[in-house]
Amino acid sequence: MPAIEYRHPREESAASRWSRLNPIATPEDYIESLKGRDVHVFMFGEKIAEPVDHPIIRPSINALARTYQLAIEDPELATAHSDLIDAPVNRFLHMVTSPQDLVMKNRMQRRMGQLTGTCFQRCAGLDCLSVLHSITYDIDQKHGTSYHQRYLDFLKLAQRNNIILAAGMTDPKGDRSKRPSEQADPDLFMHVTKRTAEGVYVTGAKAHMTGGLNSHWICVMPTMNLGPDDKEYAVVGMVPGDAHGLTYIYGRQSCDTRALETGDIDKGNARYGGQEVLVVFDNVFIPHEHVLMDGEYAFAQEMVARFTAYHRASYVCKTGLGDVLVGAAAAVAEFNGADGASHIKDKLVEMTHLNETIYSSGIASSHEAKQLPSGIFMNDAMLANVCKQNVTRFPYEISRLAQDIAGGLMVTLPSEADFNHELTGPILEKYLKGRSNLPVEFRQRILRLIENMTLGRNAVGYLTESMHGAGSPQAQRIQILRGMEVERKKALAEDLAGINRKEEAL
């Protein structure tokens, strides 16, 4: 690993620092909390001095800030009472103590998708907190450890300060045919490099981390089932986002440099965007108070399975983006003067049907949630995997139909600068007019939004993330196979058909 010059680690612990800060209450508080952290962030081969002020990064920060605003605007939807601190908390930090909590979470996720038109980067952190409630409890029950109390103490800190947690689960993985302990380079999976009386040190990287740079803390955890030889890789811990030894390398997104252009029309969605980063851990220290698994490898597979039950149902957030895209397609049809055509209406119906099918499976998995021994509730795993399997397909068809309705101008539309030019502007106004009673700018803006969501920057959050986030499609199919109970269903069919295997055997 190349040497990077880091600042000196702070003498004061992260938990102690947060205990002295005022809780984050508003979007402005949140944005202010990210300033001056002296984090190591690289983009386009350069170190970014202040990420908050960077035009490519800021839209993703704005999307997270919107979660704080929603809690103010609609507290019934976006907040819940926490028995831990006896106070209302943001629902993104609330522990699900009933199926209704999961239902409200899904409704909030859909609303956030409607408001931002992109990935708002908090679902994985919430799902991480949810799974750790039960896993730390189970480990304690078997091994007599104190992980669950550490977890509860951290959750209290998170709720009191209203912080954002990122989930660091996906390792680079290296050679997929080999287990973590078999890799030629041990750093291709996060692992413990040293233990001291104060805590552990970890090295590795977490890939595709959604909103990682925009979060106050990162939870690192295993990405797959582990065996006895993988014990050093069985580590879960809470790490401050500005910890000594962290480096963030910003991921490219399609059309991301449009954020550097003047004007806002060509950006499609100038206010909000998503974010993924590769986060490198170079002997990052985690004090014992924030270590929630250390060597208990047998629990890694169940932890991943429970996380996916939560997180694959969380993909109902894509239905909020689907709502925006249905609206955009309907609007562009109107601007084009085609909204009365029967085939347009039929396509809008199909888009809506697909979108609601995603939502129905996700919300059903929440209604069917079951309680775990720790007291927390978990989504029905089968329906959660069905939800995510739908998400790997339906947004692509919804996007195809939106592009169909939009027409070819979506990808041949001249730039905003051409519309503003003294010579070409009047020409474009003349020849790109749709309905005579509506300004051409309406058409420009809605076409750029559709482009943004189906081809551009926010297609990352609506399409590619829908495919590969929370496990690529085959991962859900494996879980569906495990839970399909085919022998029980064969028995049901054979009973009705009058087949008696026991008698035949005699």
N, C-alpha and C positions, 0 to 999 in steps of 0.2 A: 504494500500500500504506500503511495507517495506521501512523503512527509509534508504536513501542512502546519504552518505556524499558528498556534492558537493563543488566545489571551490566557492569562492566569485564571485558574478556577476561583470562583468566589468562595470566600471563607464561610459565609453564611449559607445555611441549607436552603434549598428551594422552598420547602414547606414553611420554614421560618419567614422567608421573604414574603410569601403570599399571605401569611397570617397578619402581616402589618399593613397590607394594601387595602384600599377601599374596594368593596365588591363591584364588579362590572355590572352596571345597570342599564346602560343605553348603548346604541350602536356607536356613538362617539366615544364612550368609555372603552369599548372593545378596540376600536381603531387606535386609540391612544396607548392601549396596553401593549400593542405590538411595536411601538416605536422605540428606537434607541436600544435594542436588545443585543446589538453587535453579533448577530448570527452570521455564519459563513454561508453565503448563498452565491451560487454561480449560474450564470445564464449567458449563452452565446460567447463562452470563453472569457467572461469577465466577472469579477466579484462585484456584487450589487451592494452599494453603500447603505442604502435605506430601502428595503423591499416595499415598505408601505407606500412610498412615493413613486414606485415604478409603474408606468402605465400598463404594462402587460400583467403585472401581479395584482394591481389594485382592484380590478373587477371581481377577482375571486375573494378578496377581502370583503368587498361590498356584499357579496352573496351571503357570507357568514354573518356580517353585521345585521342582515335582514332578519336573522333568527332572533336577535335581541329585540328588534322592532316589533316582530309579530307577538312576542310575549307581552309587550306593552299594549298593542292594539287589541289583542284577543287573548286575554289571560285564561279564559275557560278552555281554549283549544291548546295553547302553547305553554301553560304552566300547570303544576300539580303540587299538592301539599306533600312535603317530605316529613315523615315521622322521625327521621334521623336528626334533623335540625329544627323540627317543629316550625316550619316556615314554608311558604310557597317557593318553588324552584322552577327553573326552565325545564320543560319536559324533556329536553335533550340530556338532562342530568338526573332524570327521575327513574327510580327503580320500579319495574312493573310488578305490582302486587295483585293484579287481577287481569283477566282477559280484557276488560274494558280499558285498562291502561294501554294495552297493545293496540286496541282499536283506535283510541284517541291519538296514539303515536302515528298510526297510519294516516289518519285524517290530517294531522299536522304536516306530515311529509308530503302529502298530495298538495296541500295549500302552499307549502314552501316552493314546490315545483311550479305552481301556477304563478307565484309572485316573482320568481327569479328566471325561469326559463332555462335553468342550468342545474348543475350539481351544487348543492349548498354545503356539502362537505362535513356534515356532523353525524350522519347516520351510523357510520362504522364505529365512531367513538362511543356512541350510546350503546350499540350492540356489544361492544367490547366490555363496557361496564356491566351490562346485563349478564353476560356469560360468566364473568369473573365472580359474581355474587355466589353462584352455585358451585363453580369449580373449586374456589378457595375453601368453601365449606366442606366439600367432599374430601379434599386432600387432608384437611384438618381432622376429619372423622377417622380417616384411615391411618394417618401418620402422627397425629398429635401435634401438628405444627400450629402456628399462630397466624397463618396467611389471611384468614377471613377477617380478623380484627384489624389487621393492617389495611385490608381493602376498605372496610367500613370507615376507618380513620381518614383514608385518602378521599373517599366519597364525600365525607363531611366537608373536607377542605375544598373539594371541587364545587360542591353545592353552595357553600357560604360565599365563595369568591366568584361563582358563576363563570367558570373557566370553560375553555374548549379543549377536548381531548381528541387526539388523533390515534387511530389504530394502526400499528405497525405489525402486520401479519405476514405479508408476502416477501419471502426471501428470494434472491436471484436464482437459486436452485442449481445452477451449474449444469452438470450432466444428470439429466432426469432419470437415467438408468441406475444411478447410485444413490445410496442413502446419505444423509448429512455427514456421518462419520467416515464415509468412504470417499468423499470428494478429494481431488488432488489439492484443492485450496480450501482449507477449513472455514475461511471467511465467507464462503458462498451461502452459508446458513449462519444466522446469529448464534453466537456461543459465548460461554463464560471463559474468559482468559485468565482470571485471577480472583481469588477470594481472600478477604482480609477480615479482621475483627469487626470492621465497620460496614462491609458490604461486598458487592461483587463488581467486577469489571467485564464489560461485554464488547465484542468486536463483530462486525459484519455490516450488512446493509439491509434496508427495507425498501422494496421497489414499489412503484406506482402508488405511493402513499397519498391518498386524497386529502388535500388541505393540510398536509403535514407542516408546511412552513407557516401556515396561518393559525396554528394551534399553540396553546400554552404548554401543554404536556403531550407526550407520546407514550402510549402503552405498547411495549414490544412483547410478542408472544410467538410460540411456534406456529409454523405454517402447515404442518402435517403430522401424521402419527409417527411416533419415535420408538426405538427399541433400546435395549440395555446399553448398546454401544454408543447411543446418541445422547447419553445422559447430560453432557455438557451443553447440549442444544435445547434442553428442556428448561427454559428460563422465561419468566414473565416478570416485567418490572415497569414502573412508572418513571419516565425520564423528562425533565424540564426541556422545553423546546429550545432553550439557549444553553444547554449543558455543554461543558467543556468536552471537546472531542467530536462534536457533531458537524457534519458538512452537508448542505443541501444542494443538489444539482437539479435545476428546474427542467421539467419536461416540455418539449415542443408540442404545440397544438396547431392544427391546420388554421392557416390565416391569422396566426397570433400577432404578426407584425402590423396588422391593420390597426391595432391599438396605438401604434406610434404615429398614425396619420392624423392630420387635422380633420375636424368635422366628426360627426358621429353616425351618419347614415350608413356608410359602407361597413361599419363595425357590426351591424345587424342587431346586436344587443350590447350597447355601449356601457351599460351600468353593471352587468353581472357576467361572471364567467366562472369556470371551474379551475382546478389546480391539481396537478400530480407532480410529485418530486421523488427523486432517488435520495434517500437519507443514509449517509454513511456514518457508522459508529466506530470510532477509533479509540478503543479502550475507554469507553464511557463508564463512569462510576455510577452505580445504583446503591444507595444506602439500604441496609436491611429493612428499614421501615417501609420501603417502596418495592421490595422484592416479594412477589406473590406466587412464585414457583421457582424452585431451584433443584433440579435433578429428578423430580417426580415424573419421569417420562411416560409412565403408564397412563397418565391423565391427559396427555397431549391430544390423542385421537378424539376423545369425548369432548374436549374443549373446542376443537375445531368443528365437530359435528353440531354442538349446541350453538356456536357462533353463527354457523351457516343457517341454522333454523331461524335465528333472529334476523340475520342480515339479508337472506334471500327474500324474506317477507318485506323487508324494508324497501325493496325495489318497487313498491307501490308509488314511491316518489316519482317514478317515470310517468305515471299517469297524470301528474300535474303538468309535466312538460308536454305530454300528449294533448292535454286540454288546450295548451297554448297553441300547439301546432294545428289542431282542428280549427281553432279560432282564426289562425293566420290563413289557413286554406280557404275558409269561408269568406274572410275579408278580401283576399286577392281575387276570388271568384266574383265578388261584388264589384270590385274596382275594375275588373276586366269586362264587366257586363254579362257574365256568364252564370250568375247565381240562380237564374231561373231554369237552367237546363236540368233535365231529369237525371242525366248521368253524373252531374256534379253533386246533386243531392244524394244519390246512391253511394258515391265515393265518401262523402262526409259521414253517412250512416255507417259504412264499413269501418272507417277510421274510429268512430265512436264505439262501435261494437268491440273492436280489438282492444281499445283502451280500457273499456269497462271490464273486459274479460280478465285483463291483468289485475285490475283493482279487486275484482270479486274473489280471485284465488288468494290474494294477499290478505284481504280483510277476513276471509273465512279462516285462514290459518290463525289469525289473532283470536277470533271468536272461539276456536277450538283449542285454545291454549290449555296446558296442563301445569299443575303446580309441582315444583321440584322440592326435594327435602329441605333446601335452605329457605324455602318460603316464597321464592320468586316464581313467576309464571313464564313458560316458554312456549313459543308458537308451535302449532302442529307442524312437525317436520315435513311430512309428505306434501301438505298444501303449500308450505313455504317453498319447497323445491319446485312444485308445479308453477307457482308464481314466477320464480326466477327463470324457469324454462320458457314460459310465455314471453318474458322480457327479452330473452335472447333472440326472439323472432319478430314479435308484433311491432315494436318500434320501427323496424326496417320497412315493414309493409306500410305502416302509417306514414313514414317519411316518403316512400315511393309515391303514395297517393297524393301527398301534399305537393311533391314536385310535379306530378302529372297535372294537377289543378293549376299550379302556378304558371306553367308554360316555360318555354325556352328562355324568355327574357330574364329569368332568375339567374342564369349563368352567362348572359351576354350583356347585362345592364352596364352601361358606361359608369365611370366613377362620379362620386359626388363633386369632385373638382371640375369635371366636364359640365355638369349641370350648372355650376356656378360661374363658368367662363362666359365672358361677354359675347363671344361668337357662337360657341357650341351650345350654350345654355338655352337660348330661344329655339334652336333647332330641335333639341331633345324634348323641350316642353311641347313642341308642336307634334312631333312624330311618335312620342311615347305616351300620348294622352289615352286614357281609357274612357271611363264614364265622364261625360262632359261637365257634370256638376261637381266633380271631385278633383282636387289638385293632384298633379302628377307625383308630388312628393309623397302622398299617401302610398301610392303604388311602389315607389322606390323603397320606402321604409319596410313595407310588409314583405317585399321580395327579398330584401337583405336579411330580414329576420328568418325567413324560411331557409335561405342559404346558410345562415349562421347555425341553425339547428340541425340541418341535414347534411351539410358539407363542411361547414366552417368550424370555428372554435368550439361551439357548444354541441357539435355533433360528437365530440369526445364523451360528454356526459350523457347524451341521449342514445347514441348508437354503440360505439366501441365499448364503453363502460357497461352498457346493457349486455353485451356479448360476454365480456371477460371478467367483469367485476363480480366479487363474491364467488369466484370459481367459474371457469369456462363451461360451456354447455354440457360436456361429458360428465362433469362433476355432479351436476344435478341428476343426470340420467342414472348414474351409479347409485345415488341416494334413493331415487325412485325405485330402482330395481330392488334395493335392500328392503324397502318398506312396502312393496306391492302385495305381499302375502299371497303369492300365487297358489300355494298348496291349499290354503283355506278356501280360496275362490274356486279351485277345481272341485273341492269337496262339495261346495254349494251347488255347482252345476251338475255334478254326478248324482247328488241326492235327488234333484228334480228330474233327472233323466232316468232314475231307477237303477243306477249302477251301484252295486255293492261289492267293493273290492274284497272285503273280509270273507264273504260267502264264496267268491271265486277262488280265493286262496285255499279254501277247504276242499 
